[in-house]
Amino acid sequence: MWGRVQGVFFRDSCRREATRHGVSGWVCNRADGAVEAAFEGAAEAVDAMCAWCKSGPPHASVSRVEVTEEATRSESGFRIVPYPPG
């Protein structure tokens, strides 16, 4: 996610939203000012998270979201991680 997405509680809000939807994965701040996340779970729940990312928490101003599909990693829970994610 790009825009005003750091310093606005994006990662913690994303973690709470993912937990609410039963989605596993991670979220992190990138060095370039963007936020990166990976979601695993039911297709509807992952779609809901991708939709949420387009607006984010109240003080965010998301200008762009890029979505790519990747192989699952069997994540357990949803966590905030340092960049680069490992």
C-alpha positions, 0 to 999 in steps of 0.5 A, a space after each residue: 500500500 502506498 500513500 500516507 500509510 506509515 505513522 497512522 496505525 496502519 499495521 496494528 489496524 491491519 492486524 486487528 482487521 485480519 484477526 476479525 476476519 480469521 486471516 493469517 499472515 503478516 504486515 510490515 512497514 517498508 523502507 520506501 514508506 509503503 506498507 506490505 502485507 501477506 494474507 492467507 485464509 478463506 477467499 472471501 476473508 482475503 478479498 475483504 482484507 484487500 478491500 480494507 487495504 484500499 482505505 485502511 484506518 481512519 488517518 491513512 490516505 491510501 493512493 495505491 494497492 498492488 495485489 499479487 497471488 503467491 504460494 501459501 506459507 501456512 502462516 499461523 495467526 497474524 503478526 506485525 513483522 520487521 522489514 524485510 519479512 522473513 
